[in-house]
Amino acid sequence: MKRKIFILMHTHWDREWYFTKDETKVFLLNHMKEVINFLEKNKECIYILDGQSVMIEDFLEFAPNWENRLETLIKNKQLRVGPWYTQTDLLIVHGESIIRNLYYGIKDTEKYGETMKVGYAPDTFGHSAQMPQIYKQFGIESSFFWRGFSELKSDKSDFIWEGIDGSKIYGINLSTGYQGAKYLENTKVELEDRMKKIMGVLDKYSIGEARLIMNGHDQMPIQKDIYEIIEKLKEIYFEDEIKINDFESYVEEIKKYDMDTVKGELIHSKHARIHKTINSTRMDIKLLNNEIEHKLYNILEPLSVLGTYLNIEYPHKLFEKNYKKIFEAHAHDSIGGCNSDKVNSDIKQRLLSVKEVVDTQIELYMRLITLSGNSNKNFVENSKHKLENIDYEIKEDTITIYNFLPYKRVNEYVEVEMITRNSSFNILDENNRSIDYILLDQNITDAGLIDR
């Protein structure tokens, strides 16, 4: 059988791990310049930029004058970018975060050309059963990954992956890892010995004649002698077809075969660890992230949508900036907490920064929506979106209670902190009926200390 040996040139870019993101930005600057120069000299070469667009942002931050050259390579499909913003964890973070991570990764890369429509998650520590459904909604029909698969799922590394909702995509397990062919030897004897081991694994697990040779590793520079190596490979495997290629081409090769259908999440650790214990490391970071995600998706976003019905502009840029900040913290190593103390401190501070913005924006929206009720009365009443239970006759001493739960609450108590002119007062509902209340605490405040 004549095999088609596809060499995938790439790097896996851990933005932070036992080194900080600021350190990797320096190395990335040099790495990207080397890649761009190499691709410009070798027009037929293809390079995979680890599936995450944040690398483009980090590079252009320090080298904006390289943007046109970068864009040309992306448009020519020599540099394959996206679809992620960062290489996120797929089990710890909120599902909405996964969706938005893909959304911004695709949005950012489409500015330069075509996004690589492949669910590339080479080092993620396990995969959610809903990923086929999520990928499918973004027009992605395949997922390439290393961790989480074993023969208990299928005898072959190429399969149909079915999600909880019945969505089906092509699943491709990188049976030799994303780093299987890193730093290939340039001497024929050593190269042949190395490739014999790699091809033995691929011959066992691949569904057809295509073989995926992953030439890259963590922060690995582009292998500039790759064409010399390919010539030696052609001598060793003279009956086979050998060339540099991309993931999409591999998917096209396997589509003609009948494959096993695999259902559910992918969390097997026979061939590659999935590091289950990271689920409980650095719980301060995980709990903080969970709080932020809850406030973002269940409170601030609904408030922002409600505000648009009252002519309050939706803060797209504010959301984007803070989404991206938390997505930086969602990278598989970052949110996993398996980092140096210095990196974990940086991650936590990043999340605290987002929390301040989110908390302040929630408070601002509650004020704006309350104050907008009266001035936008006609707009709301004539809108097809009816807002119930809003008191449009807003007065200075109006108390507005927000229910952020997804169901109606009846006869429940709320705790309110307010400033009154007198020590005794009445609280009235929208129909001027007196409401019973319990005074928990009361202090005299110097009016001069209140910013009026």
N, C-alpha and C positions, 0 to 999 in steps of 0.2 A: 504494500500500500504506500503510495506516495503521500508523505505528510506535508502539511503546510505549517511551517514553523514561523509564528508571528513573534517578533521581538518588540516588546513594549518598553520604550525608554521613558523613564519617569524619575521623580524623586518623591519620597514621602516626607512632608514637611510638618513635623511637630512644632507648632508655633511657640509652645512653651512646655517644659517638662522638668528636667533637672537643670535647665537653663531658662532664662527669662525671655519674654517676647521681645524685649529691647535688644538682647544679644542676637536673637535669630534675625531680626530686621537688618542688622549689619551684615550677617552672612548671606541673607537673601539678596541684598543689593549686589553683591559680587556674583552670586549664583545666577541670577536672572540675566545679568550682562553676558556671562559666559554662554548661557543657553541661547540668547538672542543672536549673539555673534556666530555661534555654531550653526543654528538653523538658517541664518541668512547665507552662509557659505554652502550649505547642503540643502538645496531646495526640496529634495524628495524625503527629507527626514521629518519624522513626527515625534513630538514630545508631549507627555501627559503632565499637566501641572497640578497633580494630586487632587483634582476634583474640587478645589476650594478657591473661591474668588478673592478671599481676603489676602492672598499672596500678591495679587495684582495691586490692591490698595496699599499694602505695606511697601511694595517696590516703588510705586509711583510717588509715594510720599517723599522719598528721597531722590528720585530720578524722574521728575515730570517730563524732562526733555526726551525721554525714551518712549513716550506714550505712542507716538506715530509708528515707530518701528514695531512695537509690541502689537499694535492693532493690525498692522499688515500681516504679521505671522498668524494671528488668530483668524483673520478673514481668509487666509490661504489654507487654513486647517492644518498648519504645521504645528501650531501650539494649541493643544486641546485644553479648554478651560471649563470650569463648572462641573456639575450643577449646584454644588453646595456653596454656602458662604464660608462656613468652617466645617472641618471634619468632626461632626457632632457625635456625641453618644446617642444611642437609639433606644435605650431602656430606662435611663434615669430621668431625662428631661421630659417636660410636658409635650404632648403630641402637637399642640399648636406651635410650639417652638421649632419642632422638626419641620413642619409645613412652612413656616415663615423663613427658616434657614434656607430651604430650597428656593423659596420665592425670591429672596434677595440675591441669592447666588446666581439664579437664572437672569434676573433683572439686570444685575451688574455686568454679567458677561455678554449679554445680548447687545450691549452698547458697542462692543468691539467686533462682533461677528456672531458666529453660530456657537451656541452652548453645547457642550458634550452631554447629550441626553443619555447618560448612563448613571445608574445608582452606584457610584463608586465609593465604597466604604471599606478600604483595605485593612484597617487596623482597629475598627470599632469592636468593642467587647460584647458581641452578641447583637441579635437583630430582632426587633419587634415583629409580631405576627401581622401587624397592620401595614408594614412597609410596602408590600405589593400594591395595596390600595392607595397609599400616598403617592408612590412612584407613578402609578397609572394615571392619577389625576393630573400629573405634570407632563404627561406624554412620554414618560420614561418606561421602556419596555424590558429593561434588564438591570440586574444588580451583580456587581463583581465584588467579592469580599474574601477574606481569609479566615477569620475566626468564627466558630459556632457550628461547623459542619462535620459530619462523620458518616460512615457507612450505615449507621442506624437510620439515616434519612434516605440515602440512595447509594448504590454501588458506583455511580458515576458523579463526577464533579459538575457536570452540566445537567440541568433539570428544569422542570417547570415549578415555579414557586407560587403557591396559591395562598392568598390572604384570607382573613376572617370573612370578608364580604364576598369572596369568590373571585376577586380580581386575580389575574394570572400574568406573571412576567417570567422572563428567563432568568434563572439563577445560575451563576457561575462561581464556583468555589475555587479560589486560587490555591490549588493543591500543593504547590511548592512555595507558597507564601508570596507576598508582594515583593519580597527581597530575594527570591530563589536564585536569580541570575545576577546578583549584584557584583560589581567589579569583576567582570569576566576576564579570564586570563588571556594573554596575548601570545602565549606559546602553544603550539599545536598539541603537544603531549598533555600538558596540564589542562588545556581547554577541553580536550576529548575526555579526559578522566572526569572533569567536573560535569560536563554535559551528559555523560553516560548516566550519572545519578539522577539528574534532572529529568531527562527523557524517559528514564525507567518509571518514574512516578507519573509523568504525564501520559505515557502509553497505557498505564493501568487505569487511570481515572477519566481520561478524555472520552467523550461520546463518539467523536468522528476522527477525521484525519488532521484537524487543526490542533496546533500546540501553542500554548501561551507561555512565552519566555519573559519573565518580569525582570527587566534590567534596571534596577533602582533600589534604593534603600533610604533609611532615615537621613535626611540632610545630605544625601549623596550627590556630588557634582555630576554633570553630564559626562558620560564616558566618551571622550573625544576620539579614541581609537576604535570605535565601534565598527567602522567599515573594514578595517584590517581584520578584526575578529570575524566579521561576517564572511570574508573571503576564506578564512581558515575553516569556518563551519561548513561552507559549501564543499570544501575538500573532504571533510569528515562525513557529511551527509549529502553526498553527491546526487543521490536519487530524490532528495526532498527539495521542496521550494522554500527558500528562506528570504525573509524581508522584514524591514521595520514597518509596523502597522499600528492600528488603533483598536479599541475595544469594539466599536460598532462593526468593524469588518469581521471580527471573531464571531459576533452574534449572528451575522448573516450566514456564516459557515455552518453553524450548528442548527439552524432553523429547520433544515430538511430531515432531521432525525427525530424518531419517536423517543421521548424522554419520560422518566419517572416524574410523577407529580408529588411534590413535597408540600405539606401543609404545616402551618403554625410557625412559632418563633424558632430561631436558630441559635441555640445556646449550648451545643455540644462542645466539649473541650478535649476530645481525644487527640487531635492533631495540633491544636493551638489553644493556649489558655484563654479563657474569657474573663479571668480575674473577678470572680463573683464577690470577693471580699471588699472590693472598692465601693460596693453599695452602702457600706457603713463607715467608710473612712471620711474624715473631715466633715462630720455631720453639721458643724456650724456653717460651712459653705453650702451644703445641700439644703438645709432648712431655710437659709437666707434666700437661696435661689427659688425654692418652692413658694416662699412668701411673695417674692417679686412676680413670679409667673401668675400666681393667683390674682394678685392685684391688677396686673396688666390685662389679663384675658377676661377676668370676671367682673372687674370694677371699672378700670380706666377706659377700656375700649367701649363698653356699653355706654358709659357716660359721654364719651366723645361722639358717638353716633347720635345719642339723644340730643346733644348740643347742636348738631347740624340742623335739626328740625327747628331750632330756635335761632338760626342764623349765626351760630358760633362756628367759626372755621375749624375744620378737622386738622389737627397738627401732624401732618404726614411726616415732616422732617424730624420732629421731636421723637415720634415713634421709631422711625428708621434708625436714628442715631443710637437710641437706647436698646432697641432690638439687637443691633449689631454688637453692642457692648456685652449683652448677656450671651449672645452666640459665641463670642470669643471665649467666654467662660464655660461654654457647653462642649468645647472640644473634648474628645474622649479622655485624654489625660487630665485636662483641666478640671472638669466636673467630677471626674473619678477621684480626685484628691491625691493621686499617686505622683506627687511632685515634691520638689524641694520646699522647705519652709518659706524660702524667699518668694517662690512662685505662688504658693498657696496664699501668702499674704497679699500679693499683687491681685490675685483673683478675687479675694474677699473684698478688697478695697474697691475694685471695679464694680462689684455687685452692690456695695453700699452706696456708691455714687449713683447707680441706676435707681436704687430704692429712694434716695432723696428726691430725685426728679419725679418719680412715679407718685410718691406720697404728696408732694407739693402740687402736682398736676391734678390729682384727685380732689384735693382741698379747693383748688382754684375752680375746677369744674362745678363742684357743688355750689360754690358761691355764684358763679356766672349763670348757671341754670336757674337758680332761685331768683336772681335779680332780673333775668331775661323774661320771666313769666309774664309780667305785666306789659312790657313794651312789645312783646311778640304775640299778644293774645289773638289778634286777627289772623296772623300767619298760621298759628297752630290750629285754630278752629277750622280754617279753610283747607288745611292739609289733609291728605288721605291718611296720614299717619296720626292717629288721634292719641294725644297724651292725656291720660286720665289722672284725676286727683291732684292737679296742679292748681294752687291758689294764685290766680292771676292778679289779685289786688294785693301785691306785695307791699308790705310796710316795713319800716325800719326794724321793728321788733318782731318780725315774722320768724317763726322757727320751722324749718323744713327738715323733715325726717326722710332719709333715703333707705330703702330696703334693697340690699345688694344680693339677697338670696333669690333663687329662681322660682319662688312660689309666694303666694299672698300670705301675709302674716296678720293675724287678728288677735286683739286683746293681749298684746305683749307689751312689756315695759321697755323703755329705752332710757339711757342715762345721758343727760344733756348738761353741758357746762355753759353758763351764760352770764351776762352782766346786766343787772337791773338798777334802776335809779333808787328804788326803795327796798327795804328789807322784806316787806310783804308785797305780794303780787298775785294776780290770777293768770291762769293759762286757759285760753279759749280755743276751741276747734274752729274749722272753717265756717260753722254755722253759729258761731258766737256762744256756744254752750261751754260751760265751765268743765275743765278736765281735772280730775283728781291727780295730785302729785305728792311725792314724799321728798322733803328737803333733806338731803344727805349731809350737806356741809355748806357753810356760808361764811364768807370773809369780807371785811371792809377793804376796798381797794381805793387808793388815792387816785382821784381822777386825773391828776397831773402826770401819772405814770402810764396812762392809756393814750396811745397814739391815735388821735382823733383826726 
